[in-house]
Amino acid sequence: MSIPTVTMNDGFELPLVGFGTWQLRGQQAYDATRYALEIGYRHIDTATMYRNEAEVGQALRDSGVPRDEVFVTTKIPAERAGREQETLDASLRALGLDRVDLWLIHWPPGRGYSVSMWRGLIAAREAGRTRSIGVSNYSAAQLDELISATGETPAANQIPWSPSGHSPKRLDEHRERGVVLEGYSPLKGSNLRDRALGQIAERHGVTVPQVVLRWHVEHQIPVIPKSARKERIEANFDLFGFSLDPDEVARIDAL
């Protein structure tokens, strides 16, 4: 199955549905990632601080899925400012890869280190060790600081996103700058007992979490749900047999 994508400002395509691995460790991280790849996920999200890059990399190798068919994201912790290259070295060793597809600053570093850290990511991209670079948990003002100082716009900004936190203004701020807004914690941030979501789910014969995730897809917002349970990993990916009409999307926006 061809997974829909959104094109980032550097020309590379980011799959709209990915598999998040936050809080998955050890064998659980391996098993969940391996199963996600088996059923069709082609976008895997990890991070240095998740301490599961080795298991994610092993699952990728054991899956038999060609490397160039899987979009791999990892992230550098803010406290590693000044140690960008050694941190990426460690990530690549753990993942067993010679490059990642997207490398993000996990959250804004303090004491004015954001720009220098961003320059470290730019250097890694220019060296071919990551195809794309971006950030996570940045505000519009923090994005502007990087763009103004370096002339380099982050390809993506990964932030919490859900119907409960939907902000047309913030989405517009990203699109005006050419930054893809990527959503994490889509279900944790949602009221899954909401009556409107329940009615829409019933209308389509799907679950409420599937409606929430499909809503992200309708907005062209890449989303990375995570789970260790096979049935939920499957359900979170089973989003392409239905679509939401504009009225339903607007109703969810209003939540």
C-alpha positions as CSV (number, residue, x, y, z in Angstrom):
1,M,0.0,0.0,0.0
2,S,1.2,3.4,-0.8
3,I,1.2,5.7,2.2
4,P,0.4,9.3,1.5
5,T,3.2,11.8,2.2
6,V,3.7,15.5,2.6
7,T,6.7,17.2,0.8
8,M,9.0,19.1,3.1
9,N,10.8,22.3,2.2
10,D,13.9,20.4,1.1
11,G,12.0,18.3,-1.4
12,F,12.0,15.0,0.6
13,E,8.7,13.3,1.4
14,L,7.5,12.6,5.0
15,P,4.9,9.8,5.3
16,L,1.7,11.0,7.0
17,V,1.4,8.1,9.3
18,G,4.4,6.8,11.3
19,F,5.1,4.5,14.3
20,G,6.2,6.2,17.5
21,T,8.5,4.4,19.9
22,W,8.5,6.7,23.0
23,Q,8.5,4.6,26.2
24,L,9.2,1.3,24.3
25,R,12.3,-0.3,25.5
26,G,14.2,-3.5,25.0
27,Q,12.4,-6.5,23.6
28,Q,9.1,-4.6,23.6
29,A,10.6,-1.9,21.4
30,Y,12.0,-4.5,19.0
31,D,8.8,-6.6,18.8
32,A,6.6,-3.5,18.3
33,T,8.8,-2.0,15.6
34,R,9.2,-5.3,13.8
35,Y,5.4,-5.8,13.8
36,A,4.8,-2.2,12.6
37,L,7.1,-2.8,9.7
38,E,5.5,-6.1,8.9
39,I,2.0,-4.7,8.6
40,G,3.1,-1.8,6.4
41,Y,4.4,1.2,8.4
42,R,7.3,2.9,6.6
43,H,8.0,5.8,9.0
44,I,9.6,5.0,12.3
45,D,10.3,7.6,15.0
46,T,12.9,7.3,17.7
47,A,15.2,9.5,19.7
48,T,18.5,9.3,21.7
49,M,16.6,9.8,24.9
50,Y,14.3,6.9,24.2
51,R,17.2,4.5,24.6
52,N,15.8,2.1,22.0
53,E,17.7,3.0,18.8
54,A,19.5,-0.3,18.8
55,E,16.3,-2.3,19.0
56,V,14.6,-0.1,16.4
57,G,17.6,-0.7,14.1
58,Q,17.7,-4.4,14.6
59,A,14.0,-4.6,13.9
60,L,14.5,-2.7,10.6
61,R,17.3,-5.1,9.6
62,D,15.4,-8.2,10.5
63,S,12.2,-7.0,8.8
64,G,13.6,-7.5,5.4
65,V,12.1,-4.2,4.3
66,P,14.6,-2.4,2.0
67,R,16.3,0.5,3.9
68,D,15.3,3.0,1.2
69,E,11.7,2.2,1.8
70,V,11.7,3.3,5.4
71,F,11.8,6.8,6.7
72,V,13.7,6.9,10.0
73,T,13.7,9.9,12.4
74,T,15.8,10.3,15.5
75,K,16.3,13.3,17.8
76,I,19.2,14.8,19.8
77,P,18.5,16.0,23.4
78,A,18.9,19.7,24.0
79,E,21.6,19.1,26.6
80,R,23.9,17.6,23.9
81,A,24.5,21.1,22.5
82,G,28.1,21.3,21.3
83,R,28.2,17.5,21.0
84,E,26.1,17.2,17.9
85,Q,28.4,15.0,15.8
86,E,29.3,12.5,18.5
87,T,25.6,12.2,19.4
88,L,24.7,11.4,15.8
89,D,27.6,9.0,15.6
90,A,26.1,7.1,18.5
91,S,22.6,7.1,17.0
92,L,23.9,5.8,13.7
93,R,25.9,3.1,15.4
94,A,22.9,2.0,17.5
95,L,20.6,2.1,14.5
96,G,23.1,0.4,12.3
97,L,22.6,3.0,9.6
98,D,25.0,5.3,7.7
99,R,22.4,8.1,7.7
100,V,18.9,8.9,9.1
101,D,16.2,10.5,7.1
102,L,15.3,13.2,9.6
103,W,17.3,14.4,12.6
104,L,15.6,16.8,15.1
105,I,16.6,18.9,18.0
106,H,14.3,17.3,20.6
107,W,13.5,20.5,22.5
108,P,15.0,24.0,22.5
109,P,18.3,24.2,24.4
110,G,18.7,26.9,27.0
111,R,21.2,29.8,27.4
112,G,21.2,30.8,23.7
113,Y,22.6,27.5,22.4
114,S,19.7,26.9,19.9
115,V,21.4,28.5,16.9
116,S,24.8,26.9,17.4
117,M,23.1,23.5,17.8
118,W,21.1,24.1,14.7
119,R,24.4,24.8,12.8
120,G,25.6,21.4,14.0
121,L,22.5,19.8,12.4
122,I,23.2,21.7,9.2
123,A,26.8,20.4,9.1
124,A,25.5,16.8,9.6
125,R,23.1,17.2,6.7
126,E,25.8,18.7,4.5
127,A,28.0,15.7,5.3
128,G,25.3,13.3,4.2
129,R,24.7,11.8,7.6
130,T,21.0,12.9,7.6
131,R,18.9,13.8,4.7
132,S,16.6,16.3,6.4
133,I,16.9,18.3,9.6
134,G,14.3,19.9,11.9
135,V,13.2,20.6,15.5
136,S,10.7,19.5,18.1
137,N,8.7,21.5,20.6
138,Y,9.7,24.9,19.1
139,S,7.5,28.0,19.0
140,A,7.1,30.2,16.0
141,A,9.5,32.7,17.6
142,Q,12.1,30.0,18.2
143,L,11.8,28.8,14.6
144,D,12.3,32.4,13.4
145,E,15.5,32.7,15.5
146,L,17.0,29.7,13.6
147,I,15.9,31.0,10.2
148,S,17.1,34.5,10.8
149,A,20.5,33.5,12.1
150,T,21.3,30.8,9.5
151,G,19.0,31.3,6.5
152,E,18.1,27.6,7.0
153,T,14.5,26.7,7.7
154,P,13.7,23.5,9.6
155,A,12.0,20.9,7.5
156,A,9.7,19.9,10.3
157,N,8.7,20.8,13.9
158,Q,7.3,17.9,15.9
159,I,4.9,19.1,18.6
160,P,1.9,17.7,20.5
161,W,-1.2,17.8,18.3
162,S,-4.8,16.6,18.8
163,P,-8.3,17.9,18.3
164,S,-8.3,19.3,21.9
165,G,-5.2,21.3,21.1
166,H,-6.0,22.2,17.5
167,S,-4.8,25.8,16.7
168,P,-5.4,27.1,13.1
169,K,-3.2,30.0,14.0
170,R,-0.3,27.8,14.9
171,L,-0.8,25.5,11.9
172,D,-0.7,28.6,9.7
173,E,2.5,29.9,11.4
174,H,4.2,26.7,10.3
175,R,2.9,26.7,6.8
176,E,3.7,30.4,6.2
177,R,7.3,29.5,7.1
178,G,7.4,26.3,5.0
179,V,7.8,24.1,8.1
180,V,5.9,20.8,8.3
181,L,4.0,20.5,11.5
182,E,4.3,16.9,12.7
183,G,2.0,15.8,15.5
184,Y,2.9,13.6,18.5
185,S,0.8,12.3,21.4
186,P,-2.3,12.5,19.2
187,L,-4.4,10.1,21.3
188,K,-3.0,11.0,24.7
189,G,-4.0,14.6,24.1
190,S,-7.5,13.7,23.0
191,N,-10.8,13.2,24.8
192,L,-11.6,9.8,23.4
193,R,-15.0,9.9,25.1
194,D,-16.1,13.0,23.2
195,R,-19.6,12.7,21.9
196,A,-18.8,14.2,18.5
197,L,-15.9,11.9,17.9
198,G,-18.1,8.9,18.9
199,Q,-20.8,9.9,16.4
200,I,-18.3,10.3,13.6
201,A,-16.7,7.0,14.4
202,E,-20.0,5.2,14.4
203,R,-21.0,6.8,11.1
204,H,-17.8,5.3,9.5
205,G,-17.8,2.0,11.3
206,V,-14.4,2.8,12.9
207,T,-13.0,3.5,16.3
208,V,-12.6,7.0,17.9
209,P,-8.8,6.8,17.9
210,Q,-8.9,6.0,14.1
211,V,-11.1,9.1,13.6
212,V,-8.5,11.3,15.5
213,L,-5.6,9.9,13.5
214,R,-7.5,10.3,10.2
215,W,-8.3,13.9,11.1
216,H,-4.5,14.5,11.2
217,V,-4.2,12.9,7.7
218,E,-7.0,15.1,6.4
219,H,-5.1,18.2,7.6
220,Q,-1.9,16.9,6.0
221,I,-0.3,16.7,9.5
222,P,2.1,13.7,9.8
223,V,1.2,11.8,12.9
224,I,3.1,9.2,14.9
225,P,0.9,7.2,17.3
226,K,2.7,4.5,19.4
227,S,1.6,1.3,21.0
228,A,3.1,-2.0,22.1
229,R,-0.1,-3.9,21.5
230,K,-0.5,-5.6,18.1
231,E,-4.2,-4.8,17.7
232,R,-3.6,-1.1,18.4
233,I,-0.6,-1.0,16.1
234,E,-2.8,-2.4,13.4
235,A,-5.8,-0.1,14.1
236,N,-3.6,3.0,14.2
237,F,-2.4,2.2,10.7
238,D,-5.8,1.2,9.3
239,L,-6.8,4.7,8.3
240,F,-7.0,4.6,4.5
241,G,-10.3,2.8,4.0
242,F,-12.3,5.8,5.0
243,S,-12.1,9.6,4.9
244,L,-13.8,12.5,6.8
245,D,-15.9,15.0,4.9
246,P,-15.2,18.7,5.4
247,D,-18.1,19.1,7.8
248,E,-16.7,16.3,10.0
249,V,-13.2,17.8,9.9
250,A,-14.7,21.2,10.9
251,R,-16.7,19.6,13.7
252,I,-13.5,18.0,15.1
253,D,-11.6,21.3,14.7
254,A,-14.1,22.9,16.9
255,L,-13.3,20.6,19.8
